């Protein structure tokens, strides 16, 4: 090959490289992916797939829980994961045609749309014509046949539950960060940052980069305190009860975990000694107690009931300490029924540990146990607040039409819930409540900052 031929070949190669670079980074992709697919759908997770576009370098994926996103990305603007657009936020930015979103919740619908784009940061060219979109709804409680051998009326009901849930995979305490924190607790937000929420106070810790307990000032709170455990100290060597995920929640170390210490839970009606956002330490009938956020009260009760049931054995006697009011916990259990966040945790922990919290799956189970003695309870001594019909609402039973009519000026929300905690129907104000199959249900009434539970029988 002559010198001139070599020169022409080199020039041609450079030209092709430049042309290819320009075509991919400066020219808008001809089209978008044609379809979105969802795989491996669980209550807490799923996979998002879309087909590769030949002339596209990157993809921008938007997510919304309010419907199909209608906002398009704007050229020459760089978006980061978690950034909010008008009706959506960025779920993914990058070269891959597959990703697993984090912070997913059970029983939720998520709408996705995908845009292909080229260009360096600040010079992006988005293809906004005919982007694929679809919606995915996550699963809820997946109880299956887990309790099929449990006889709730049997005298040995508590030992049956123990035999069922005590045998599980033990996950080390230090693995909480790489499992529950990373897969469930962390939520993406603007500018590529994330946050974790303190369950006791509602405090949201914003941070960038990897999660670190010390840097974020957070800790794994034992809802049933370590010092209450009959096996205390249970952390050296580490025992299953110390690292049980059903009992561990993320909390602000200095402003919640340390403040709560090992005080019993309660509702403060006297002097408040410390308060931070939705959590506070104070006096209940002269006794020092810790009162968490309202939305965590039911979770607290169910975590404590679980620990007592999962570890009370012939060899080691677990029972609720006398300083902790049992009826209060049972009241919290019914006032704050399992929500989608708690169901998400339940299913995630079940997949990892291999056992379930029975008091999330069946809200009636708490009535069948005396947690001070861990024996079968003969009756449920609950102090569930009764609704004052003159102040809140009136329920009229129309025998001929077999329905209820709800009337209220102050009522914000009304829900019919099954005895295993599943929301059956949310009823608009001043509309009829359908007549359900015969059985026991719970009517949850919410107004202002309070909610009440009333057992009803059809």
N, C-alpha and C positions, 0 to 999 in steps of 0.2 A: 504494500500500500504506500502510495506516494505521500510526501509531506503535505501537499495541498488537500489530499483526500482525508488525511488524519485530522487536519484543521477543520475541514467541513463537518466531519463526523462529530468532533468535540462541540462545535458550535451548535449543530443540530440537537445533540444530547442536552446541552444546556437550555436551548430553546424549549425543548419538550418538557424539561423539568420545570422551567419557569411557568410555561403555559399550564401545566398540570397543577402547579401550586396556586396560580392565580385562579384557575377554574374552580378549584375546590375551596379556596379561602376567600375569594372576592366575589364569586358568582353564586347567587342563590340556588339552592337545590331545586331541581326540576319538579319534584313532587315530595309528598310526605309518605310515611309508612301507610300501608293500606288497612292494617287491622291491629287491634290491641287484644291480647289474650291474657287471661288470669289463670294461674295454676297453683296447685297445692294450697287451696283455700282453707284457712283455719280461723278460729275466733280472734286470734291475735296477729295473724300474718297471712301473706299471700305473695305470689310472684307476679310481676308485671312484665309481659313480653310484647314486642312489636317487631315487625319485619325490617330488615336492613334496606336502606336506600342507597343505591349504587354511588351517586354523586354527592352524598352528604357526609360531612365529617362528624357532626355532633347532633344530639337530640335534647330538646327541652320538653319535659313532661310536667304538666300542671294537674293539680288535684283540687277538688272541691267537694264539700259535703252538702252544698246548697243546690246542686243541680249541675248540668253540663257547663263547664267554664265557657263563657262567651267572650272573654277578653283575649286579644291576641298579643303576643310579644312584639316589642317595637325594635326596629333595626338600630344597630349601633349601641344597644344597651346590653350590658352583661348582667345576667341573673344568677343568683346563688341559691342553692338549696335552702328552702324555708322562706325565701322572699315572697311577700304578698303582692298579688295583683288585685285588681278591683274585686273580682268574685272568686278568686282562687289563690293558691300559692304553689311555689315551685316544689315538685316532688323529687325531681332528678335533673341533673345537667351532666352530659358526658357522652362518650363514644359508644357505650354499651347499648345493646338492644334488649337488655334484661336487668331488672333490679328488684330488690326486696325492700319495700317501704317499712319504716319503723314507726312506733307510736300508734299502731293500729288498735282499734277497739272493737269488741264484740258487738254484734247486732247493728252495725253501722253501714251506711251506703257511701261508697267513695266513687266519685266521677273523675275520669282521667281523659286527657287529650294530649296528643304528641305532635310536636313540631320538629321538623328537620332544619338544621341551619349550618352555615359555613362562616368562616371568618375568625380573625383573631379577636381577643377581648377588646371591646370598644368599637369593633367594626363588623359586628355580626349581621348576617343577612338571613332572616327567618323566612321559611316558606309557610305562608298562612292559608294557602288554598287547600281546602278539603282535608284538614287534619283528622285522623281517626279518633273517635271518642267512644267510650263505653263506661258502664257502671258495674261495680262489684259490691255485693252485700256480704259481709262477714257472717260467720256462723255464731250461734249463741251457746248456751249450755249444752254439753254433749254427754249427758248422764248415762245413756244407754242402759245396760243391764248391771251397772255397778252395784246397785243395792238389792238385787233380786233375791238374795238369800237373807236379807235383813227383815226381821219380823218386829215391827214397831210396838206391838202389843205384848211382846214376850217379856217376862220378868228380867231376863238377862240382856235386855236391849242394849245397854251401855257396853257390855263386854262384847256383844256382836259387832258394834261399831269399832271398838278397839281392835278386834281381830282383823277387821277389814282395812283400817287406815294406818295401823301401826307399822305394817310391813311396807316399806317404801325405799326407793333409792336415796341414799344420803349424798347430798351435794355439799362440798366444802363451803364454809362460811365466806372465804375469800373469793369464791366464784360468783357471788351475788352480783358483782359489778359487771362481769362479762355475760351474764345471763339476764336476770330481771331488769337491771338498770338499762343495759344497752338495748334489749329487745322489747321492753314494755314501757319503762318509765320515761325515757328521754324523748322530748318533743322538739322537732325542728322549728326554728323561727327565723326571723329576718337576718340578713347579712351573713348567712352561713353559720349562725349560732344555734345553740340548743339550750333547753332549760330542763331542770328537774324540779318537781314540786314536793314540798314538805307536806305530808298527809295530815299532820296535826294542826298546822297553822295556815296552810294555803300559800305559804311563801314560795315564790318561784325563783330559783337561782339560775341566772343567765350566764352562759359561758361559751367559749370557743375552744376548739381543740378537743383532745380526749378527756373523758370524765375522770376526775381524781378526787377521792374522798377528802383528802386534806385540803387541796386547793379550793374545792367548792364548799368546804366547811360543812359537809353532810356526814351522816352516819346511818348504819343499819339498826333501826330501833326494834328491840324485842318488845312487842306489844304485851305479851305475857313476860314480865321482867325476868331477867336471868336470875336475880337474887330470890325470886319466888319459887324457883324450881327446886324440888326436893333433892335433885342431884347436884345442886350448886356446890362447888364450881364445875360447870359442864363444858368448859372451853379448853382444858388442858389435862388430859387429851380431849379433843373435841368430840362431844357426844351428839347424836342425831337431833336431840331437842334444841341444841344451841344453834344449829344452822338451818332448822326447818324453815323453808321459804314461806309457808303459810302464816308464820308468825312475824316475819321481817318486813318492815316498810321503810322507805327513805324519809329521813327527817333532818331538819336543820340541827346540827350538833349543839351549838351554844344556846340557841333560842327556843329549842323544843325538847330535844332528847335529854340534855343535861338538866333542864328545868323540870321535866316530868319525873326524871330519876326513876324511882320505883314506887312513887305515890299511887294510890288507887285512883281509878277514874270516878268522876262524879259531876254533878251539876252545881255550880257555885251559886250559893244563895247568901253568902256573907262577904267578908272582906276579900278583895282581890290582891294577891301578893305580887303577881307578875303577869303581864299580858303582852303578847306579841301577835298581831294580826288576829287570826281566828282561834288561837290557842291561849289558855290562861291557867295559872295556878292560883288557887284560892280556897276558901273555906265553904264546906257544905255541912251544915248543922254542927259547926265547930270543928270539923275534921278537915285537914289539909288534903285536897284532891286536885287532880289535873283534869281539865275539861278540854277536849280536842274540838276541832272543827265539826260542825253538824254533819257534814257529808262523810266523816270518818267514824262516827259513833257506832253505826251498825257494823262496820268492818272490825272495829276494836272488839266488840262483843263476840263476833263470830270467830275471830282469831283466838281469843281466850278460851271459848268453849271448845274449839278444835284442840288446842294444846292439852287441856284437861282430859279430853276423851282419847286422844292419840297416845298418851304416855302413861295413863293410869293403869297399872298392872298389879298382879298379885305380889310382885316383888317390890314395887315402888308405888306408894300411895300418893297420887296427885289429887288435890281438891282445891276448890276456890278458897283463898284466905278469907277469914271472917271480916277483915277490914274492907274487902271489896263487896259492894252491894250487888247481889245477884239480880234482884228484881229490876234494878236500874239498867243493868246490861241487857236483860231480856226486853225491857221497854225500848232501849236503843235499837235492839235487833229488829223490832217490828216497826219502829218509826223510820228507820233508815234501811230499807230493804236492799238486797244486792243490786247494784247498778251495773252498767256495762263495763266500767273500769274493774270492778271486783270480779265480774264474770270473766273478763279477759285474763286477769291474774290466775283465776281458778283453773282455766283451761291450759294456760301456759305451764303452771306448776304441775298439773296433772301429767302433761307430756314429759316434763323433766323428772319429777319425783316419783310419778306413778301412783299417787294417791290424791284423794279429793277432800275438801272440807265439807262434811255432810250438812253443816248448818247454812251453807250457801245454796246447796241443792234442794233442801227441804226446810222451809222456814218453820215448820211445825215441830221439828225434832227437839228444839230447845224446851218445849213444854213437857217433854217426856223424861227430862233428867233433872235431878236435884244436884247442882254442881258443888254444893257444900259437902255432900256425902258421896257423890258420884253413883247414886243409886237411882233406880227407876222412880220417877215422880208420879204420884197418884193423881195429881191435878196441877194445872198450870196456874200458879199464883202470880199473875201479871198485873202490873199497875199501868195498863195502857189507858191513856187519857181518853175520856169519852167526849164526843163532839157535842157542843151546845147548839142545838138546832135553832135557837132563837137568835144566836149571834153569827153563826157561820152559814148555814144553809139548811134547807128543808128537804127531806127525802120523803116523797109521797109514793106509796105503793098502790098502783092501779091494778086491782085483782083481775078485772076483765081483760085488760090489754097486756097483762103480764110484763109490765115494765116499770122502771123508776123514772121520775122526773126530778132533775136537780135544779134548784134555783138559788142563786146567790149573787150579791153585788161585790163581795170581797173574795170569793173563791178564785184562785189562780189556776189550779190544776186538780183534776180528779182522775184516779186510775183504778181500774179493776185488776187485781193481781191474784194469780193462783197461789196455792199453798206451798208450792216449791219456788216461789219468788219470781215467776215469769210474768211480765206485763202482758195482760190479755187485751186490754183496750184502754185508750185514753179518751175520756168523754168530754166533749165541749160543754160549756155552761149552757143551761136551759135547754138541753136536748135529752132525749130519752136514753136510758141505759138499757140495752138489749137484755132480754131474759135469757140467762145462760142455763146450761145443764144443771140439774140438781147437785148440790155440793156446797162446800165451804170455800169462801173467797175472802179476800181482804180488800177493803175500800180504803185507798190512800187519798187523803185530802190535804192539799197544800194551799196555804194562803200566807201572804207576806213572807216572813222568814221562818215560819213554822209549818210542821206537817203532822198529821194525826193518822193513826191506823184504827180501823173499825172492822171487826170480823162480821161478815154477813153470811147468811145461809139462804140459798135458793131452794 
